[in-house]
Amino acid sequence: IKYLMIQRTKTECVRYGIDVLKQLGESVSEAPSKLSIMYQFLKVRMMLRTKEAEMLLYMSDMADKLAQVKIRILNVVSAVAFETNKELCSVLGMRIVQLTL
């Protein structure tokens, strides 16, 4: 993905990253609708509702290696999407939070 950031267009980079995420079980639309963005937001909000701020500060390290890989890819793709597709960037950021919790 980082190679594509240098050699290809940002759109190709995002498309490739989304394809990799799909292979890892993360289904993300390249062009999320407002409804999809709202759904992801509400999902994060519901997940956070049961957590105390103190607990979030002292969470243990993530043991799930697959989730760690997904988060790394989401981070790279969201950095590119920030410049090309703000809606997608929002959804990717919320997926990172969901995987973390």
Backbone atoms as SQL, in Angstrom:
CREATE TABLE atoms (id INTEGER PRIMARY KEY, chain TEXT, resi INTEGER, resn TEXT, atom TEXT, x REAL, y REAL, z REAL);
INSERT INTO atoms VALUES
  (1, 'A', 1, 'ILE', 'N', 0.844, -1.191, 0.000),
  (2, 'A', 1, 'ILE', 'CA', 0.000, 0.000, 0.000),
  (3, 'A', 1, 'ILE', 'C', 0.881, 1.242, 0.000),
  (4, 'A', 2, 'LYS', 'N', 1.926, 1.227, 0.834),
  (5, 'A', 2, 'LYS', 'CA', 2.821, 2.384, 0.871),
  (6, 'A', 2, 'LYS', 'C', 3.537, 2.558, -0.462),
  (7, 'A', 3, 'TYR', 'N', 3.878, 1.450, -1.125),
  (8, 'A', 3, 'TYR', 'CA', 4.493, 1.519, -2.449),
  (9, 'A', 3, 'TYR', 'C', 3.548, 2.215, -3.425),
  (10, 'A', 4, 'LEU', 'N', 2.267, 1.848, -3.361),
  (11, 'A', 4, 'LEU', 'CA', 1.283, 2.475, -4.254),
  (12, 'A', 4, 'LEU', 'C', 1.145, 3.962, -3.982),
  (13, 'A', 5, 'MET', 'N', 1.334, 4.363, -2.717),
  (14, 'A', 5, 'MET', 'CA', 1.246, 5.788, -2.393),
  (15, 'A', 5, 'MET', 'C', 2.308, 6.569, -3.164),
  (16, 'A', 6, 'ILE', 'N', 3.450, 5.931, -3.397),
  (17, 'A', 6, 'ILE', 'CA', 4.548, 6.595, -4.086),
  (18, 'A', 6, 'ILE', 'C', 4.409, 6.465, -5.594),
  (19, 'A', 7, 'GLN', 'N', 4.064, 5.266, -6.071),
  (20, 'A', 7, 'GLN', 'CA', 4.097, 4.967, -7.496),
  (21, 'A', 7, 'GLN', 'C', 2.779, 5.198, -8.234),
  (22, 'A', 8, 'ARG', 'N', 1.683, 5.144, -7.572),
  (23, 'A', 8, 'ARG', 'CA', 0.371, 5.196, -8.231),
  (24, 'A', 8, 'ARG', 'C', -0.455, 6.372, -7.719),
  (25, 'A', 9, 'THR', 'N', -1.677, 6.425, -8.212),
  (26, 'A', 9, 'THR', 'CA', -2.569, 7.473, -7.743),
  (27, 'A', 9, 'THR', 'C', -3.118, 7.109, -6.366),
  (28, 'A', 10, 'LYS', 'N', -3.561, 8.099, -5.664),
  (29, 'A', 10, 'LYS', 'CA', -4.114, 7.883, -4.324),
  (30, 'A', 10, 'LYS', 'C', -5.385, 7.048, -4.388),
  (31, 'A', 11, 'THR', 'N', -6.154, 7.220, -5.451),
  (32, 'A', 11, 'THR', 'CA', -7.384, 6.442, -5.605),
  (33, 'A', 11, 'THR', 'C', -7.060, 4.955, -5.736),
  (34, 'A', 12, 'GLU', 'N', -6.032, 4.634, -6.498),
  (35, 'A', 12, 'GLU', 'CA', -5.611, 3.237, -6.632),
  (36, 'A', 12, 'GLU', 'C', -5.144, 2.683, -5.299),
  (37, 'A', 13, 'CYS', 'N', -4.450, 3.485, -4.555),
  (38, 'A', 13, 'CYS', 'CA', -3.952, 3.077, -3.241),
  (39, 'A', 13, 'CYS', 'C', -5.119, 2.744, -2.314),
  (40, 'A', 14, 'VAL', 'N', -6.115, 3.603, -2.287),
  (41, 'A', 14, 'VAL', 'CA', -7.293, 3.376, -1.443),
  (42, 'A', 14, 'VAL', 'C', -8.017, 2.113, -1.898),
  (43, 'A', 15, 'ARG', 'N', -8.198, 1.958, -3.193),
  (44, 'A', 15, 'ARG', 'CA', -8.898, 0.794, -3.736),
  (45, 'A', 15, 'ARG', 'C', -8.164, -0.502, -3.360),
  (46, 'A', 16, 'TYR', 'N', -6.846, -0.489, -3.493),
  (47, 'A', 16, 'TYR', 'CA', -6.057, -1.669, -3.148),
  (48, 'A', 16, 'TYR', 'C', -6.161, -1.969, -1.648),
  (49, 'A', 17, 'GLY', 'N', -6.071, -0.942, -0.823),
  (50, 'A', 17, 'GLY', 'CA', -6.186, -1.124, 0.623),
  (51, 'A', 17, 'GLY', 'C', -7.532, -1.705, 1.021),
  (52, 'A', 18, 'ILE', 'N', -8.587, -1.241, 0.376),
  (53, 'A', 18, 'ILE', 'CA', -9.923, -1.769, 0.664),
  (54, 'A', 18, 'ILE', 'C', -10.016, -3.229, 0.244),
  (55, 'A', 19, 'ASP', 'N', -9.392, -3.572, -0.885),
  (56, 'A', 19, 'ASP', 'CA', -9.369, -4.974, -1.316),
  (57, 'A', 19, 'ASP', 'C', -8.644, -5.859, -0.305),
  (58, 'A', 20, 'VAL', 'N', -7.517, -5.385, 0.202),
  (59, 'A', 20, 'VAL', 'CA', -6.764, -6.143, 1.207),
  (60, 'A', 20, 'VAL', 'C', -7.609, -6.304, 2.467),
  (61, 'A', 21, 'LEU', 'N', -8.266, -5.235, 2.882),
  (62, 'A', 21, 'LEU', 'CA', -9.121, -5.314, 4.075),
  (63, 'A', 21, 'LEU', 'C', -10.249, -6.315, 3.876),
  (64, 'A', 22, 'LYS', 'N', -10.831, -6.364, 2.686),
  (65, 'A', 22, 'LYS', 'CA', -11.894, -7.341, 2.414),
  (66, 'A', 22, 'LYS', 'C', -11.363, -8.755, 2.552),
  (67, 'A', 23, 'GLN', 'N', -10.138, -8.997, 2.097),
  (68, 'A', 23, 'GLN', 'CA', -9.538, -10.328, 2.228),
  (69, 'A', 23, 'GLN', 'C', -9.321, -10.699, 3.694),
  (70, 'A', 24, 'LEU', 'N', -9.181, -9.685, 4.543),
  (71, 'A', 24, 'LEU', 'CA', -8.999, -9.917, 5.975),
  (72, 'A', 24, 'LEU', 'C', -10.320, -9.914, 6.749),
  (73, 'A', 25, 'GLY', 'N', -11.435, -9.795, 6.019),
  (74, 'A', 25, 'GLY', 'CA', -12.746, -9.851, 6.664),
  (75, 'A', 25, 'GLY', 'C', -13.349, -8.517, 7.026),
  (76, 'A', 26, 'GLU', 'N', -12.737, -7.426, 6.588),
  (77, 'A', 26, 'GLU', 'CA', -13.267, -6.083, 6.856),
  (78, 'A', 26, 'GLU', 'C', -13.942, -5.563, 5.597),
  (79, 'A', 27, 'SER', 'N', -15.222, -5.453, 5.626),
  (80, 'A', 27, 'SER', 'CA', -15.968, -4.969, 4.476),
  (81, 'A', 27, 'SER', 'C', -16.177, -3.458, 4.606),
  (82, 'A', 28, 'VAL', 'N', -15.513, -2.714, 3.718),
  (83, 'A', 28, 'VAL', 'CA', -15.601, -1.259, 3.741),
  (84, 'A', 28, 'VAL', 'C', -15.920, -0.785, 2.332),
  (85, 'A', 29, 'SER', 'N', -16.909, 0.069, 2.206),
  (86, 'A', 29, 'SER', 'CA', -17.261, 0.621, 0.905),
  (87, 'A', 29, 'SER', 'C', -16.306, 1.751, 0.543),
  (88, 'A', 30, 'GLU', 'N', -15.937, 1.816, -0.721),
  (89, 'A', 30, 'GLU', 'CA', -15.046, 2.884, -1.181),
  (90, 'A', 30, 'GLU', 'C', -15.740, 4.242, -1.160),
  (91, 'A', 31, 'ALA', 'N', -17.062, 4.215, -1.265),
  (92, 'A', 31, 'ALA', 'CA', -17.844, 5.449, -1.234),
  (93, 'A', 31, 'ALA', 'C', -18.993, 5.292, -0.235),
  (94, 'A', 32, 'PRO', 'N', -18.703, 5.425, 1.059),
  (95, 'A', 32, 'PRO', 'CA', -19.749, 5.212, 2.067),
  (96, 'A', 32, 'PRO', 'C', -20.833, 6.291, 2.007),
  (97, 'A', 33, 'SER', 'N', -22.044, 5.857, 2.233),
  (98, 'A', 33, 'SER', 'CA', -23.175, 6.789, 2.254),
  (99, 'A', 33, 'SER', 'C', -23.232, 7.493, 3.606),
  (100, 'A', 34, 'LYS', 'N', -24.018, 8.542, 3.681),
  (101, 'A', 34, 'LYS', 'CA', -24.200, 9.245, 4.955),
  (102, 'A', 34, 'LYS', 'C', -24.821, 8.313, 5.990),
  (103, 'A', 35, 'LEU', 'N', -25.707, 7.444, 5.538),
  (104, 'A', 35, 'LEU', 'CA', -26.328, 6.481, 6.439),
  (105, 'A', 35, 'LEU', 'C', -25.282, 5.517, 7.010),
  (106, 'A', 36, 'SER', 'N', -24.356, 5.076, 6.169),
  (107, 'A', 36, 'SER', 'CA', -23.286, 4.189, 6.616),
  (108, 'A', 36, 'SER', 'C', -22.390, 4.882, 7.631),
  (109, 'A', 37, 'ILE', 'N', -22.082, 6.136, 7.386),
  (110, 'A', 37, 'ILE', 'CA', -21.251, 6.910, 8.317),
  (111, 'A', 37, 'ILE', 'C', -21.968, 7.042, 9.655),
  (112, 'A', 38, 'MET', 'N', -23.250, 7.342, 9.614),
  (113, 'A', 38, 'MET', 'CA', -24.039, 7.480, 10.837),
  (114, 'A', 38, 'MET', 'C', -24.103, 6.149, 11.595),
  (115, 'A', 39, 'TYR', 'N', -24.266, 5.065, 10.853),
  (116, 'A', 39, 'TYR', 'CA', -24.313, 3.738, 11.476),
  (117, 'A', 39, 'TYR', 'C', -22.997, 3.441, 12.216),
  (118, 'A', 40, 'GLN', 'N', -21.882, 3.699, 11.568),
  (119, 'A', 40, 'GLN', 'CA', -20.583, 3.454, 12.195),
  (120, 'A', 40, 'GLN', 'C', -20.392, 4.342, 13.425),
  (121, 'A', 41, 'PHE', 'N', -20.832, 5.582, 13.330),
  (122, 'A', 41, 'PHE', 'CA', -20.750, 6.503, 14.469),
  (123, 'A', 41, 'PHE', 'C', -21.567, 5.983, 15.646),
  (124, 'A', 42, 'LEU', 'N', -22.801, 5.564, 15.371),
  (125, 'A', 42, 'LEU', 'CA', -23.660, 5.059, 16.444),
  (126, 'A', 42, 'LEU', 'C', -23.097, 3.776, 17.049),
  (127, 'A', 43, 'LYS', 'N', -22.477, 2.964, 16.221),
  (128, 'A', 43, 'LYS', 'CA', -21.854, 1.736, 16.704),
  (129, 'A', 43, 'LYS', 'C', -20.729, 2.063, 17.695),
  (130, 'A', 44, 'VAL', 'N', -19.883, 3.026, 17.336),
  (131, 'A', 44, 'VAL', 'CA', -18.812, 3.451, 18.245),
  (132, 'A', 44, 'VAL', 'C', -19.408, 4.030, 19.525),
  (133, 'A', 45, 'ARG', 'N', -20.412, 4.842, 19.373),
  (134, 'A', 45, 'ARG', 'CA', -21.041, 5.476, 20.534),
  (135, 'A', 45, 'ARG', 'C', -21.605, 4.427, 21.500),
  (136, 'A', 46, 'MET', 'N', -22.239, 3.404, 20.948),
  (137, 'A', 46, 'MET', 'CA', -22.799, 2.346, 21.794),
  (138, 'A', 46, 'MET', 'C', -21.677, 1.554, 22.482),
  (139, 'A', 47, 'MET', 'N', -20.595, 1.326, 21.771),
  (140, 'A', 47, 'MET', 'CA', -19.472, 0.590, 22.365),
  (141, 'A', 47, 'MET', 'C', -18.826, 1.395, 23.493),
  (142, 'A', 48, 'LEU', 'N', -18.747, 2.698, 23.318),
  (143, 'A', 48, 'LEU', 'CA', -18.133, 3.552, 24.336),
  (144, 'A', 48, 'LEU', 'C', -19.043, 3.771, 25.532),
  (145, 'A', 49, 'ARG', 'N', -20.322, 3.618, 25.331),
  (146, 'A', 49, 'ARG', 'CA', -21.289, 3.856, 26.404),
  (147, 'A', 49, 'ARG', 'C', -21.035, 2.972, 27.614),
  (148, 'A', 50, 'THR', 'N', -20.525, 1.780, 27.379),
  (149, 'A', 50, 'THR', 'CA', -20.301, 0.843, 28.481),
  (150, 'A', 50, 'THR', 'C', -18.897, 0.956, 29.087),
  (151, 'A', 51, 'LYS', 'N', -18.083, 1.857, 28.566),
  (152, 'A', 51, 'LYS', 'CA', -16.706, 1.984, 29.035),
  (153, 'A', 51, 'LYS', 'C', -16.536, 3.244, 29.884),
  (154, 'A', 52, 'GLU', 'N', -15.760, 3.104, 30.934),
  (155, 'A', 52, 'GLU', 'CA', -15.401, 4.240, 31.772),
  (156, 'A', 52, 'GLU', 'C', -14.117, 4.854, 31.228),
  (157, 'A', 53, 'ALA', 'N', -13.947, 6.160, 31.389),
  (158, 'A', 53, 'ALA', 'CA', -12.756, 6.849, 30.902),
  (159, 'A', 53, 'ALA', 'C', -11.493, 6.239, 31.508),
  (160, 'A', 54, 'GLU', 'N', -11.547, 5.911, 32.771),
  (161, 'A', 54, 'GLU', 'CA', -10.403, 5.318, 33.464),
  (162, 'A', 54, 'GLU', 'C', -10.006, 3.982, 32.820),
  (163, 'A', 55, 'MET', 'N', -11.013, 3.193, 32.459),
  (164, 'A', 55, 'MET', 'CA', -10.753, 1.907, 31.825),
  (165, 'A', 55, 'MET', 'C', -10.085, 2.087, 30.460),
  (166, 'A', 56, 'LEU', 'N', -10.497, 3.098, 29.726),
  (167, 'A', 56, 'LEU', 'CA', -9.912, 3.362, 28.415),
  (168, 'A', 56, 'LEU', 'C', -8.447, 3.773, 28.532),
  (169, 'A', 57, 'LEU', 'N', -8.130, 4.505, 29.588),
  (170, 'A', 57, 'LEU', 'CA', -6.743, 4.927, 29.798),
  (171, 'A', 57, 'LEU', 'C', -5.810, 3.762, 30.084),
  (172, 'A', 58, 'TYR', 'N', -6.323, 2.745, 30.741),
  (173, 'A', 58, 'TYR', 'CA', -5.478, 1.648, 31.192),
  (174, 'A', 58, 'TYR', 'C', -5.799, 0.318, 30.516),
  (175, 'A', 59, 'MET', 'N', -6.248, 0.383, 29.281),
  (176, 'A', 59, 'MET', 'CA', -6.529, -0.845, 28.534),
  (177, 'A', 59, 'MET', 'C', -5.227, -1.612, 28.305),
  (178, 'A', 60, 'SER', 'N', -5.328, -2.926, 28.345),
  (179, 'A', 60, 'SER', 'CA', -4.142, -3.743, 28.076),
  (180, 'A', 60, 'SER', 'C', -3.836, -3.733, 26.580),
  (181, 'A', 61, 'ASP', 'N', -2.637, -4.156, 26.242),
  (182, 'A', 61, 'ASP', 'CA', -2.246, -4.225, 24.837),
  (183, 'A', 61, 'ASP', 'C', -3.134, -5.218, 24.103),
  (184, 'A', 62, 'MET', 'N', -3.366, -4.928, 22.841),
  (185, 'A', 62, 'MET', 'CA', -4.205, -5.786, 22.028),
  (186, 'A', 62, 'MET', 'C', -3.470, -7.097, 21.749),
  (187, 'A', 63, 'ALA', 'N', -4.124, -8.213, 22.038),
  (188, 'A', 63, 'ALA', 'CA', -3.518, -9.522, 21.836),
  (189, 'A', 63, 'ALA', 'C', -3.868, -10.101, 20.461),
  (190, 'A', 64, 'ASP', 'N', -4.944, -9.627, 19.870),
  (191, 'A', 64, 'ASP', 'CA', -5.417, -10.146, 18.583),
  (192, 'A', 64, 'ASP', 'C', -4.526, -9.632, 17.455),
  (193, 'A', 65, 'LYS', 'N', -3.687, -10.527, 16.933),
  (194, 'A', 65, 'LYS', 'CA', -2.729, -10.146, 15.883),
  (195, 'A', 65, 'LYS', 'C', -3.429, -9.743, 14.594),
  (196, 'A', 66, 'LEU', 'N', -4.519, -10.411, 14.250),
  (197, 'A', 66, 'LEU', 'CA', -5.264, -10.059, 13.037),
  (198, 'A', 66, 'LEU', 'C', -5.839, -8.651, 13.147),
  (199, 'A', 67, 'ALA', 'N', -6.371, -8.326, 14.313),
  (200, 'A', 67, 'ALA', 'CA', -6.901, -6.972, 14.531),
  (201, 'A', 67, 'ALA', 'C', -5.786, -5.932, 14.421),
  (202, 'A', 68, 'GLN', 'N', -4.602, -6.271, 14.911),
  (203, 'A', 68, 'GLN', 'CA', -3.463, -5.351, 14.802),
  (204, 'A', 68, 'GLN', 'C', -3.104, -5.089, 13.346),
  (205, 'A', 69, 'VAL', 'N', -3.111, -6.139, 12.529),
  (206, 'A', 69, 'VAL', 'CA', -2.811, -5.990, 11.101),
  (207, 'A', 69, 'VAL', 'C', -3.873, -5.129, 10.431),
  (208, 'A', 70, 'LYS', 'N', -5.130, -5.394, 10.748),
  (209, 'A', 70, 'LYS', 'CA', -6.226, -4.612, 10.172),
  (210, 'A', 70, 'LYS', 'C', -6.078, -3.134, 10.529),
  (211, 'A', 71, 'ILE', 'N', -5.734, -2.869, 11.768),
  (212, 'A', 71, 'ILE', 'CA', -5.590, -1.480, 12.214),
  (213, 'A', 71, 'ILE', 'C', -4.444, -0.794, 11.483),
  (214, 'A', 72, 'ARG', 'N', -3.348, -1.486, 11.282),
  (215, 'A', 72, 'ARG', 'CA', -2.230, -0.894, 10.534),
  (216, 'A', 72, 'ARG', 'C', -2.644, -0.534, 9.118),
  (217, 'A', 73, 'ILE', 'N', -3.359, -1.440, 8.471),
  (218, 'A', 73, 'ILE', 'CA', -3.810, -1.174, 7.102),
  (219, 'A', 73, 'ILE', 'C', -4.838, -0.050, 7.096),
  (220, 'A', 74, 'LEU', 'N', -5.754, -0.069, 8.036),
  (221, 'A', 74, 'LEU', 'CA', -6.745, 1.012, 8.136),
  (222, 'A', 74, 'LEU', 'C', -6.063, 2.359, 8.328),
  (223, 'A', 75, 'ASN', 'N', -5.020, 2.404, 9.119),
  (224, 'A', 75, 'ASN', 'CA', -4.280, 3.655, 9.337),
  (225, 'A', 75, 'ASN', 'C', -3.674, 4.184, 8.048),
  (226, 'A', 76, 'VAL', 'N', -3.028, 3.317, 7.299),
  (227, 'A', 76, 'VAL', 'CA', -2.391, 3.743, 6.052),
  (228, 'A', 76, 'VAL', 'C', -3.437, 4.211, 5.043),
  (229, 'A', 77, 'VAL', 'N', -4.490, 3.427, 4.898),
  (230, 'A', 77, 'VAL', 'CA', -5.533, 3.783, 3.926),
  (231, 'A', 77, 'VAL', 'C', -6.246, 5.064, 4.353),
  (232, 'A', 78, 'SER', 'N', -6.486, 5.228, 5.647),
  (233, 'A', 78, 'SER', 'CA', -7.185, 6.442, 6.092),
  (234, 'A', 78, 'SER', 'C', -6.342, 7.692, 5.865),
  (235, 'A', 79, 'ALA', 'N', -5.017, 7.558, 5.955),
  (236, 'A', 79, 'ALA', 'CA', -4.146, 8.711, 5.690),
  (237, 'A', 79, 'ALA', 'C', -4.289, 9.169, 4.238),
  (238, 'A', 80, 'VAL', 'N', -4.383, 8.230, 3.330),
  (239, 'A', 80, 'VAL', 'CA', -4.567, 8.569, 1.912),
  (240, 'A', 80, 'VAL', 'C', -5.994, 9.062, 1.682),
  (241, 'A', 81, 'ALA', 'N', -6.963, 8.384, 2.302),
  (242, 'A', 81, 'ALA', 'CA', -8.369, 8.761, 2.128),
  (243, 'A', 81, 'ALA', 'C', -8.652, 10.156, 2.672),
  (244, 'A', 82, 'PHE', 'N', -7.863, 10.598, 3.639),
  (245, 'A', 82, 'PHE', 'CA', -8.049, 11.948, 4.188),
  (246, 'A', 82, 'PHE', 'C', -7.935, 12.997, 3.082),
  (247, 'A', 83, 'GLU', 'N', -7.071, 12.745, 2.127),
  (248, 'A', 83, 'GLU', 'CA', -6.872, 13.685, 1.023),
  (249, 'A', 83, 'GLU', 'C', -7.853, 13.487, -0.116),
  (250, 'A', 84, 'THR', 'N', -8.370, 12.275, -0.253),
  (251, 'A', 84, 'THR', 'CA', -9.202, 11.977, -1.424),
  (252, 'A', 84, 'THR', 'C', -10.680, 11.782, -1.121),
  (253, 'A', 85, 'ASN', 'N', -11.004, 11.333, 0.086),
  (254, 'A', 85, 'ASN', 'CA', -12.387, 10.977, 0.389),
  (255, 'A', 85, 'ASN', 'C', -12.609, 11.078, 1.901),
  (256, 'A', 86, 'LYS', 'N', -13.041, 12.229, 2.357),
  (257, 'A', 86, 'LYS', 'CA', -13.211, 12.477, 3.799),
  (258, 'A', 86, 'LYS', 'C', -14.229, 11.530, 4.437),
  (259, 'A', 87, 'GLU', 'N', -15.279, 11.185, 3.698),
  (260, 'A', 87, 'GLU', 'CA', -16.291, 10.279, 4.248),
  (261, 'A', 87, 'GLU', 'C', -15.684, 8.911, 4.527),
  (262, 'A', 88, 'LEU', 'N', -14.902, 8.408, 3.581),
  (263, 'A', 88, 'LEU', 'CA', -14.239, 7.127, 3.766),
  (264, 'A', 88, 'LEU', 'C', -13.262, 7.210, 4.935),
  (265, 'A', 89, 'CYS', 'N', -12.542, 8.289, 5.035),
  (266, 'A', 89, 'CYS', 'CA', -11.598, 8.479, 6.136),
  (267, 'A', 89, 'CYS', 'C', -12.324, 8.388, 7.479),
  (268, 'A', 90, 'SER', 'N', -13.493, 8.973, 7.571),
  (269, 'A', 90, 'SER', 'CA', -14.282, 8.915, 8.809),
  (270, 'A', 90, 'SER', 'C', -14.664, 7.487, 9.162),
  (271, 'A', 91, 'VAL', 'N', -15.134, 6.753, 8.173),
  (272, 'A', 91, 'VAL', 'CA', -15.540, 5.363, 8.410),
  (273, 'A', 91, 'VAL', 'C', -14.336, 4.519, 8.834),
  (274, 'A', 92, 'LEU', 'N', -13.207, 4.712, 8.180),
  (275, 'A', 92, 'LEU', 'CA', -12.012, 3.945, 8.528),
  (276, 'A', 92, 'LEU', 'C', -11.566, 4.249, 9.957),
  (277, 'A', 93, 'GLY', 'N', -11.621, 5.507, 10.344),
  (278, 'A', 93, 'GLY', 'CA', -11.266, 5.883, 11.706),
  (279, 'A', 93, 'GLY', 'C', -12.183, 5.251, 12.736),
  (280, 'A', 94, 'MET', 'N', -13.463, 5.195, 12.421),
  (281, 'A', 94, 'MET', 'CA', -14.409, 4.577, 13.353),
  (282, 'A', 94, 'MET', 'C', -14.211, 3.062, 13.426),
  (283, 'A', 95, 'ARG', 'N', -13.809, 2.455, 12.315),
  (284, 'A', 95, 'ARG', 'CA', -13.513, 1.011, 12.335),
  (285, 'A', 95, 'ARG', 'C', -12.290, 0.739, 13.224),
  (286, 'A', 96, 'ILE', 'N', -11.318, 1.640, 13.190),
  (287, 'A', 96, 'ILE', 'CA', -10.143, 1.493, 14.061),
  (288, 'A', 96, 'ILE', 'C', -10.571, 1.509, 15.522),
  (289, 'A', 97, 'VAL', 'N', -11.418, 2.445, 15.884),
  (290, 'A', 97, 'VAL', 'CA', -11.905, 2.537, 17.268),
  (291, 'A', 97, 'VAL', 'C', -12.662, 1.256, 17.645),
  (292, 'A', 98, 'GLN', 'N', -13.503, 0.793, 16.741),
  (293, 'A', 98, 'GLN', 'CA', -14.282, -0.428, 17.022),
  (294, 'A', 98, 'GLN', 'C', -13.370, -1.632, 17.243),
  (295, 'A', 99, 'LEU', 'N', -12.355, -1.762, 16.426),
  (296, 'A', 99, 'LEU', 'CA', -11.430, -2.891, 16.591),
  (297, 'A', 99, 'LEU', 'C', -10.634, -2.771, 17.892),
  (298, 'A', 100, 'THR', 'N', -10.351, -1.571, 18.288),
  (299, 'A', 100, 'THR', 'CA', -9.584, -1.328, 19.502),
  (300, 'A', 100, 'THR', 'C', -10.390, -1.672, 20.752),
  (301, 'A', 101, 'LEU', 'N', -11.668, -1.361, 20.714),
  (302, 'A', 101, 'LEU', 'CA', -12.506, -1.632, 21.889),
  (303, 'A', 101, 'LEU', 'C', -12.871, -3.096, 21.957);
